[in-house]
Amino acid sequence: MEECILCGEAVKHPSFYFCEKCFAMTIEEIEEKFFKKRASETRQDQPETHSPEDSCKSPAPIYFLS
């Protein structure tokens, strides 16, 4: 059985990504409950790393259609 991608509870149908409770929440409630908490935990757990190679890469060219 599939699980809700936010809370992990069982979903009604295998093609659903959210349980009924999370689906009924507003975007603001979802952000407050799940993303703000996890974002702060992630920042503390994983130090920010940049490789020297990243700073040398040039951005991809932009092509304009005329």
PDB file of N, CA, C and O in Angstrom, chain B, residues numbered from 101:
ATOM      1  N   MET B 101       0.840  -1.183   0.000  1.00  0.00           N
ATOM      2  CA  MET B 101       0.000   0.000   0.000  1.00  0.00           C
ATOM      3  C   MET B 101       0.888   1.251   0.000  1.00  0.00           C
ATOM      4  O   MET B 101       1.923   1.284   0.666  1.00  0.00           O
ATOM      5  N   GLU B 102       0.483   2.252  -0.735  1.00  0.00           N
ATOM      6  CA  GLU B 102       1.237   3.499  -0.841  1.00  0.00           C
ATOM      7  C   GLU B 102       1.046   4.357   0.408  1.00  0.00           C
ATOM      8  O   GLU B 102       0.054   4.230   1.125  1.00  0.00           O
ATOM      9  N   GLU B 103       2.029   5.239   0.648  1.00  0.00           N
ATOM     10  CA  GLU B 103       1.987   6.123   1.804  1.00  0.00           C
ATOM     11  C   GLU B 103       1.965   7.570   1.367  1.00  0.00           C
ATOM     12  O   GLU B 103       2.466   7.908   0.294  1.00  0.00           O
ATOM     13  N   CYS B 104       1.384   8.432   2.196  1.00  0.00           N
ATOM     14  CA  CYS B 104       1.338   9.870   1.957  1.00  0.00           C
ATOM     15  C   CYS B 104       2.771  10.410   1.936  1.00  0.00           C
ATOM     16  O   CYS B 104       3.579  10.055   2.795  1.00  0.00           O
ATOM     17  N   ILE B 105       3.083  11.253   0.975  1.00  0.00           N
ATOM     18  CA  ILE B 105       4.450  11.781   0.872  1.00  0.00           C
ATOM     19  C   ILE B 105       4.756  12.801   1.964  1.00  0.00           C
ATOM     20  O   ILE B 105       5.918  13.150   2.168  1.00  0.00           O
ATOM     21  N   LEU B 106       3.744  13.281   2.664  1.00  0.00           N
ATOM     22  CA  LEU B 106       3.973  14.255   3.730  1.00  0.00           C
ATOM     23  C   LEU B 106       4.043  13.613   5.111  1.00  0.00           C
ATOM     24  O   LEU B 106       4.992  13.842   5.860  1.00  0.00           O
ATOM     25  N   CYS B 107       3.038  12.810   5.447  1.00  0.00           N
ATOM     26  CA  CYS B 107       2.978  12.287   6.814  1.00  0.00           C
ATOM     27  C   CYS B 107       3.257  10.785   6.923  1.00  0.00           C
ATOM     28  O   CYS B 107       3.536  10.288   8.014  1.00  0.00           O
ATOM     29  N   GLY B 108       3.185  10.066   5.814  1.00  0.00           N
ATOM     30  CA  GLY B 108       3.480   8.643   5.827  1.00  0.00           C
ATOM     31  C   GLY B 108       2.291   7.737   6.077  1.00  0.00           C
ATOM     32  O   GLY B 108       2.449   6.516   6.108  1.00  0.00           O
ATOM     33  N   GLU B 109       1.089   8.307   6.259  1.00  0.00           N
ATOM     34  CA  GLU B 109      -0.098   7.478   6.459  1.00  0.00           C
ATOM     35  C   GLU B 109      -0.502   6.812   5.144  1.00  0.00           C
ATOM     36  O   GLU B 109      -0.101   7.250   4.066  1.00  0.00           O
ATOM     37  N   ALA B 110      -1.300   5.751   5.248  1.00  0.00           N
ATOM     38  CA  ALA B 110      -1.755   5.023   4.065  1.00  0.00           C
ATOM     39  C   ALA B 110      -2.698   5.891   3.240  1.00  0.00           C
ATOM     40  O   ALA B 110      -3.480   6.668   3.789  1.00  0.00           O
ATOM     41  N   VAL B 111      -2.620   5.753   1.922  1.00  0.00           N
ATOM     42  CA  VAL B 111      -3.512   6.473   1.019  1.00  0.00           C
ATOM     43  C   VAL B 111      -4.560   5.496   0.490  1.00  0.00           C
ATOM     44  O   VAL B 111      -4.357   4.282   0.526  1.00  0.00           O
ATOM     45  N   LYS B 112      -5.694   6.033  -0.006  1.00  0.00           N
ATOM     46  CA  LYS B 112      -6.793   5.182  -0.463  1.00  0.00           C
ATOM     47  C   LYS B 112      -6.464   4.423  -1.737  1.00  0.00           C
ATOM     48  O   LYS B 112      -6.839   3.260  -1.882  1.00  0.00           O
ATOM     49  N   HIS B 113      -5.766   5.073  -2.661  1.00  0.00           N
ATOM     50  CA  HIS B 113      -5.520   4.483  -3.976  1.00  0.00           C
ATOM     51  C   HIS B 113      -4.027   4.584  -4.286  1.00  0.00           C
ATOM     52  O   HIS B 113      -3.413   5.594  -3.943  1.00  0.00           O
ATOM     53  N   PRO B 114      -3.426   3.591  -4.914  1.00  0.00           N
ATOM     54  CA  PRO B 114      -1.986   3.617  -5.194  1.00  0.00           C
ATOM     55  C   PRO B 114      -1.518   4.810  -6.031  1.00  0.00           C
ATOM     56  O   PRO B 114      -0.339   5.161  -5.996  1.00  0.00           O
ATOM     57  N   SER B 115      -2.426   5.434  -6.781  1.00  0.00           N
ATOM     58  CA  SER B 115      -1.997   6.569  -7.599  1.00  0.00           C
ATOM     59  C   SER B 115      -2.075   7.897  -6.846  1.00  0.00           C
ATOM     60  O   SER B 115      -1.709   8.933  -7.401  1.00  0.00           O
ATOM     61  N   PHE B 116      -2.546   7.890  -5.585  1.00  0.00           N
ATOM     62  CA  PHE B 116      -2.616   9.113  -4.786  1.00  0.00           C
ATOM     63  C   PHE B 116      -1.278   9.344  -4.098  1.00  0.00           C
ATOM     64  O   PHE B 116      -0.584   8.397  -3.727  1.00  0.00           O
ATOM     65  N   TYR B 117      -0.925  10.614  -3.934  1.00  0.00           N
ATOM     66  CA  TYR B 117       0.316  10.962  -3.255  1.00  0.00           C
ATOM     67  C   TYR B 117       0.073  11.427  -1.822  1.00  0.00           C
ATOM     68  O   TYR B 117       0.996  11.430  -1.008  1.00  0.00           O
ATOM     69  N   PHE B 118      -1.179  11.824  -1.504  1.00  0.00           N
ATOM     70  CA  PHE B 118      -1.496  12.373  -0.198  1.00  0.00           C
ATOM     71  C   PHE B 118      -2.629  11.585   0.450  1.00  0.00           C
ATOM     72  O   PHE B 118      -3.501  11.060  -0.242  1.00  0.00           O
ATOM     73  N   CYS B 119      -2.617  11.504   1.780  1.00  0.00           N
ATOM     74  CA  CYS B 119      -3.750  10.939   2.497  1.00  0.00           C
ATOM     75  C   CYS B 119      -4.863  11.987   2.514  1.00  0.00           C
ATOM     76  O   CYS B 119      -4.635  13.141   2.154  1.00  0.00           O
ATOM     77  N   GLU B 120      -6.059  11.589   2.930  1.00  0.00           N
ATOM     78  CA  GLU B 120      -7.189  12.508   2.931  1.00  0.00           C
ATOM     79  C   GLU B 120      -6.947  13.705   3.843  1.00  0.00           C
ATOM     80  O   GLU B 120      -7.341  14.823   3.513  1.00  0.00           O
ATOM     81  N   LYS B 121      -6.306  13.482   4.983  1.00  0.00           N
ATOM     82  CA  LYS B 121      -6.066  14.558   5.945  1.00  0.00           C
ATOM     83  C   LYS B 121      -5.126  15.618   5.361  1.00  0.00           C
ATOM     84  O   LYS B 121      -5.404  16.812   5.473  1.00  0.00           O
ATOM     85  N   CYS B 122      -4.036  15.204   4.750  1.00  0.00           N
ATOM     86  CA  CYS B 122      -3.084  16.160   4.166  1.00  0.00           C
ATOM     87  C   CYS B 122      -3.676  16.828   2.922  1.00  0.00           C
ATOM     88  O   CYS B 122      -3.410  18.002   2.663  1.00  0.00           O
ATOM     89  N   PHE B 123      -4.469  16.093   2.160  1.00  0.00           N
ATOM     90  CA  PHE B 123      -5.083  16.654   0.966  1.00  0.00           C
ATOM     91  C   PHE B 123      -6.048  17.777   1.323  1.00  0.00           C
ATOM     92  O   PHE B 123      -6.196  18.730   0.558  1.00  0.00           O
ATOM     93  N   ALA B 124      -6.710  17.677   2.484  1.00  0.00           N
ATOM     94  CA  ALA B 124      -7.687  18.682   2.911  1.00  0.00           C
ATOM     95  C   ALA B 124      -7.023  19.931   3.513  1.00  0.00           C
ATOM     96  O   ALA B 124      -7.689  20.948   3.701  1.00  0.00           O
ATOM     97  N   MET B 125      -5.726  19.864   3.814  1.00  0.00           N
ATOM     98  CA  MET B 125      -5.031  21.018   4.406  1.00  0.00           C
ATOM     99  C   MET B 125      -4.811  22.113   3.366  1.00  0.00           C
ATOM    100  O   MET B 125      -4.735  21.849   2.166  1.00  0.00           O
ATOM    101  N   THR B 126      -4.711  23.344   3.854  1.00  0.00           N
ATOM    102  CA  THR B 126      -4.337  24.444   2.967  1.00  0.00           C
ATOM    103  C   THR B 126      -2.826  24.412   2.773  1.00  0.00           C
ATOM    104  O   THR B 126      -2.114  23.758   3.535  1.00  0.00           O
ATOM    105  N   ILE B 127      -2.344  25.106   1.773  1.00  0.00           N
ATOM    106  CA  ILE B 127      -0.902  25.151   1.515  1.00  0.00           C
ATOM    107  C   ILE B 127      -0.173  25.737   2.717  1.00  0.00           C
ATOM    108  O   ILE B 127       0.907  25.270   3.080  1.00  0.00           O
ATOM    109  N   GLU B 128      -0.758  26.751   3.329  1.00  0.00           N
ATOM    110  CA  GLU B 128      -0.134  27.381   4.490  1.00  0.00           C
ATOM    111  C   GLU B 128       0.008  26.396   5.650  1.00  0.00           C
ATOM    112  O   GLU B 128       1.035  26.371   6.329  1.00  0.00           O
ATOM    113  N   GLU B 129      -1.031  25.584   5.871  1.00  0.00           N
ATOM    114  CA  GLU B 129      -0.970  24.590   6.943  1.00  0.00           C
ATOM    115  C   GLU B 129       0.103  23.539   6.654  1.00  0.00           C
ATOM    116  O   GLU B 129       0.831  23.123   7.555  1.00  0.00           O
ATOM    117  N   ILE B 130       0.193  23.118   5.409  1.00  0.00           N
ATOM    118  CA  ILE B 130       1.206  22.119   5.029  1.00  0.00           C
ATOM    119  C   ILE B 130       2.603  22.684   5.228  1.00  0.00           C
ATOM    120  O   ILE B 130       3.469  22.011   5.788  1.00  0.00           O
ATOM    121  N   GLU B 131       2.832  23.909   4.777  1.00  0.00           N
ATOM    122  CA  GLU B 131       4.154  24.522   4.952  1.00  0.00           C
ATOM    123  C   GLU B 131       4.506  24.647   6.419  1.00  0.00           C
ATOM    124  O   GLU B 131       5.630  24.340   6.817  1.00  0.00           O
ATOM    125  N   GLU B 132       3.558  25.094   7.227  1.00  0.00           N
ATOM    126  CA  GLU B 132       3.815  25.285   8.649  1.00  0.00           C
ATOM    127  C   GLU B 132       4.104  23.965   9.349  1.00  0.00           C
ATOM    128  O   GLU B 132       5.022  23.875  10.165  1.00  0.00           O
ATOM    129  N   LYS B 133       3.328  22.957   9.033  1.00  0.00           N
ATOM    130  CA  LYS B 133       3.446  21.676   9.726  1.00  0.00           C
ATOM    131  C   LYS B 133       4.657  20.856   9.289  1.00  0.00           C
ATOM    132  O   LYS B 133       5.321  20.242  10.124  1.00  0.00           O
ATOM    133  N   PHE B 134       4.949  20.840   7.994  1.00  0.00           N
ATOM    134  CA  PHE B 134       5.966  19.926   7.494  1.00  0.00           C
ATOM    135  C   PHE B 134       7.259  20.599   7.042  1.00  0.00           C
ATOM    136  O   PHE B 134       8.339  20.171   7.449  1.00  0.00           O
ATOM    137  N   PHE B 135       7.182  21.636   6.217  1.00  0.00           N
ATOM    138  CA  PHE B 135       8.372  22.128   5.547  1.00  0.00           C
ATOM    139  C   PHE B 135       9.239  23.043   6.396  1.00  0.00           C
ATOM    140  O   PHE B 135      10.463  22.944   6.319  1.00  0.00           O
ATOM    141  N   LYS B 136       8.671  23.920   7.191  1.00  0.00           N
ATOM    142  CA  LYS B 136       9.495  24.817   8.001  1.00  0.00           C
ATOM    143  C   LYS B 136      10.296  24.039   9.028  1.00  0.00           C
ATOM    144  O   LYS B 136      11.474  24.327   9.238  1.00  0.00           O
ATOM    145  N   LYS B 137       9.689  23.071   9.663  1.00  0.00           N
ATOM    146  CA  LYS B 137      10.377  22.260  10.662  1.00  0.00           C
ATOM    147  C   LYS B 137      11.503  21.457  10.022  1.00  0.00           C
ATOM    148  O   LYS B 137      12.629  21.455  10.519  1.00  0.00           O
ATOM    149  N   ARG B 138      11.200  20.781   8.927  1.00  0.00           N
ATOM    150  CA  ARG B 138      12.205  19.941   8.280  1.00  0.00           C
ATOM    151  C   ARG B 138      13.311  20.760   7.628  1.00  0.00           C
ATOM    152  O   ARG B 138      14.459  20.319   7.586  1.00  0.00           O
ATOM    153  N   ALA B 139      12.986  21.936   7.123  1.00  0.00           N
ATOM    154  CA  ALA B 139      14.009  22.767   6.500  1.00  0.00           C
ATOM    155  C   ALA B 139      15.037  23.193   7.529  1.00  0.00           C
ATOM    156  O   ALA B 139      16.233  23.187   7.234  1.00  0.00           O
ATOM    157  N   SER B 140      14.612  23.560   8.722  1.00  0.00           N
ATOM    158  CA  SER B 140      15.566  23.978   9.742  1.00  0.00           C
ATOM    159  C   SER B 140      16.398  22.792  10.217  1.00  0.00           C
ATOM    160  O   SER B 140      17.589  22.943  10.489  1.00  0.00           O
ATOM    161  N   GLU B 141      15.786  21.612  10.320  1.00  0.00           N
ATOM    162  CA  GLU B 141      16.543  20.426  10.705  1.00  0.00           C
ATOM    163  C   GLU B 141      17.582  20.081   9.659  1.00  0.00           C
ATOM    164  O   GLU B 141      18.704  19.710  10.001  1.00  0.00           O
ATOM    165  N   THR B 142      17.232  20.195   8.407  1.00  0.00           N
ATOM    166  CA  THR B 142      18.155  19.872   7.318  1.00  0.00           C
ATOM    167  C   THR B 142      19.342  20.822   7.330  1.00  0.00           C
ATOM    168  O   THR B 142      20.481  20.390   7.155  1.00  0.00           O
ATOM    169  N   ARG B 143      19.093  22.086   7.530  1.00  0.00           N
ATOM    170  CA  ARG B 143      20.200  23.056   7.541  1.00  0.00           C
ATOM    171  C   ARG B 143      21.184  22.747   8.652  1.00  0.00           C
ATOM    172  O   ARG B 143      22.390  22.908   8.461  1.00  0.00           O
ATOM    173  N   GLN B 144      20.709  22.310   9.803  1.00  0.00           N
ATOM    174  CA  GLN B 144      21.601  22.018  10.912  1.00  0.00           C
ATOM    175  C   GLN B 144      22.361  20.720  10.690  1.00  0.00           C
ATOM    176  O   GLN B 144      23.523  20.606  11.082  1.00  0.00           O
ATOM    177  N   ASP B 145      21.714  19.738  10.063  1.00  0.00           N
ATOM    178  CA  ASP B 145      22.332  18.435   9.880  1.00  0.00           C
ATOM    179  C   ASP B 145      23.376  18.415   8.773  1.00  0.00           C
ATOM    180  O   ASP B 145      24.384  17.716   8.888  1.00  0.00           O
ATOM    181  N   GLN B 146      23.152  19.164   7.714  1.00  0.00           N
ATOM    182  CA  GLN B 146      24.027  19.092   6.559  1.00  0.00           C
ATOM    183  C   GLN B 146      24.779  20.407   6.371  1.00  0.00           C
ATOM    184  O   GLN B 146      24.168  21.430   6.060  1.00  0.00           O
ATOM    185  N   PRO B 147      26.091  20.389   6.556  1.00  0.00           N
ATOM    186  CA  PRO B 147      26.847  21.620   6.325  1.00  0.00           C
ATOM    187  C   PRO B 147      26.827  21.991   4.848  1.00  0.00           C
ATOM    188  O   PRO B 147      26.775  21.130   3.969  1.00  0.00           O
ATOM    189  N   GLU B 148      26.869  23.269   4.607  1.00  0.00           N
ATOM    190  CA  GLU B 148      26.840  23.755   3.224  1.00  0.00           C
ATOM    191  C   GLU B 148      28.235  23.596   2.624  1.00  0.00           C
ATOM    192  O   GLU B 148      29.220  24.075   3.185  1.00  0.00           O
ATOM    193  N   THR B 149      28.308  22.927   1.494  1.00  0.00           N
ATOM    194  CA  THR B 149      29.594  22.719   0.843  1.00  0.00           C
ATOM    195  C   THR B 149      29.521  23.175  -0.603  1.00  0.00           C
ATOM    196  O   THR B 149      28.528  22.952  -1.295  1.00  0.00           O
ATOM    197  N   HIS B 150      30.581  23.808  -1.037  1.00  0.00           N
ATOM    198  CA  HIS B 150      30.706  24.230  -2.427  1.00  0.00           C
ATOM    199  C   HIS B 150      32.058  23.751  -2.927  1.00  0.00           C
ATOM    200  O   HIS B 150      33.078  23.932  -2.263  1.00  0.00           O
ATOM    201  N   SER B 151      32.055  23.154  -4.074  1.00  0.00           N
ATOM    202  CA  SER B 151      33.330  22.720  -4.625  1.00  0.00           C
ATOM    203  C   SER B 151      33.935  23.856  -5.436  1.00  0.00           C
ATOM    204  O   SER B 151      33.201  24.674  -5.990  1.00  0.00           O
ATOM    205  N   PRO B 152      35.242  23.920  -5.513  1.00  0.00           N
ATOM    206  CA  PRO B 152      35.881  24.971  -6.310  1.00  0.00           C
ATOM    207  C   PRO B 152      35.502  24.885  -7.783  1.00  0.00           C
ATOM    208  O   PRO B 152      35.529  25.891  -8.492  1.00  0.00           O
ATOM    209  N   GLU B 153      35.151  23.689  -8.246  1.00  0.00           N
ATOM    210  CA  GLU B 153      34.776  23.527  -9.642  1.00  0.00           C
ATOM    211  C   GLU B 153      33.480  24.255  -9.972  1.00  0.00           C
ATOM    212  O   GLU B 153      33.307  24.716 -11.100  1.00  0.00           O
ATOM    213  N   ASP B 154      32.555  24.369  -9.000  1.00  0.00           N
ATOM    214  CA  ASP B 154      31.280  25.038  -9.234  1.00  0.00           C
ATOM    215  C   ASP B 154      31.463  26.510  -9.583  1.00  0.00           C
ATOM    216  O   ASP B 154      30.724  27.046 -10.408  1.00  0.00           O
ATOM    217  N   SER B 155      32.429  27.160  -8.971  1.00  0.00           N
ATOM    218  CA  SER B 155      32.615  28.587  -9.217  1.00  0.00           C
ATOM    219  C   SER B 155      33.245  28.855 -10.587  1.00  0.00           C
ATOM    220  O   SER B 155      33.172  29.977 -11.088  1.00  0.00           O
ATOM    221  N   CYS B 156      33.859  27.845 -11.192  1.00  0.00           N
ATOM    222  CA  CYS B 156      34.511  28.029 -12.487  1.00  0.00           C
ATOM    223  C   CYS B 156      33.581  27.749 -13.665  1.00  0.00           C
ATOM    224  O   CYS B 156      33.898  28.098 -14.802  1.00  0.00           O
ATOM    225  N   LYS B 157      32.452  27.131 -13.404  1.00  0.00           N
ATOM    226  CA  LYS B 157      31.549  26.781 -14.492  1.00  0.00           C
ATOM    227  C   LYS B 157      30.830  28.017 -15.009  1.00  0.00           C
ATOM    228  O   LYS B 157      30.398  28.873 -14.237  1.00  0.00           O
ATOM    229  N   SER B 158      30.712  28.092 -16.317  1.00  0.00           N
ATOM    230  CA  SER B 158      29.958  29.195 -16.908  1.00  0.00           C
ATOM    231  C   SER B 158      28.509  28.767 -17.085  1.00  0.00           C
ATOM    232  O   SER B 158      28.236  27.583 -17.285  1.00  0.00           O
ATOM    233  N   PRO B 159      27.586  29.703 -17.016  1.00  0.00           N
ATOM    234  CA  PRO B 159      26.186  29.326 -17.185  1.00  0.00           C
ATOM    235  C   PRO B 159      25.910  28.843 -18.604  1.00  0.00           C
ATOM    236  O   PRO B 159      26.632  29.167 -19.547  1.00  0.00           O
ATOM    237  N   ALA B 160      24.862  28.072 -18.723  1.00  0.00           N
ATOM    238  CA  ALA B 160      24.483  27.546 -20.040  1.00  0.00           C
ATOM    239  C   ALA B 160      24.052  28.693 -20.943  1.00  0.00           C
ATOM    240  O   ALA B 160      23.435  29.646 -20.469  1.00  0.00           O
ATOM    241  N   PRO B 161      24.360  28.623 -22.219  1.00  0.00           N
ATOM    242  CA  PRO B 161      23.962  29.702 -23.137  1.00  0.00           C
ATOM    243  C   PRO B 161      22.437  29.774 -23.295  1.00  0.00           C
ATOM    244  O   PRO B 161      21.735  28.767 -23.198  1.00  0.00           O
ATOM    245  N   ILE B 162      21.963  30.959 -23.533  1.00  0.00           N
ATOM    246  CA  ILE B 162      20.535  31.187 -23.743  1.00  0.00           C
ATOM    247  C   ILE B 162      20.339  31.455 -25.224  1.00  0.00           C
ATOM    248  O   ILE B 162      20.997  32.318 -25.806  1.00  0.00           O
ATOM    249  N   TYR B 163      19.438  30.715 -25.819  1.00  0.00           N
ATOM    250  CA  TYR B 163      19.165  30.876 -27.243  1.00  0.00           C
ATOM    251  C   TYR B 163      17.817  31.557 -27.422  1.00  0.00           C
ATOM    252  O   TYR B 163      16.829  31.162 -26.804  1.00  0.00           O
ATOM    253  N   PHE B 164      17.779  32.558 -28.249  1.00  0.00           N
ATOM    254  CA  PHE B 164      16.546  33.285 -28.529  1.00  0.00           C
ATOM    255  C   PHE B 164      16.043  32.920 -29.922  1.00  0.00           C
ATOM    256  O   PHE B 164      16.814  32.868 -30.880  1.00  0.00           O
ATOM    257  N   LEU B 165      14.771  32.676 -30.016  1.00  0.00           N
ATOM    258  CA  LEU B 165      14.163  32.394 -31.309  1.00  0.00           C
ATOM    259  C   LEU B 165      13.681  33.710 -31.895  1.00  0.00           C
ATOM    260  O   LEU B 165      13.037  34.502 -31.207  1.00  0.00           O
ATOM    261  N   SER B 166      13.986  33.939 -33.143  1.00  0.00           N
ATOM    262  CA  SER B 166      13.533  35.201 -33.749  1.00  0.00           C
ATOM    263  C   SER B 166      12.483  34.967 -34.807  1.00  0.00           C
ATOM    264  O   SER B 166      11.996  35.921 -35.414  1.00  0.00           O
TER     265      SER B 166
END
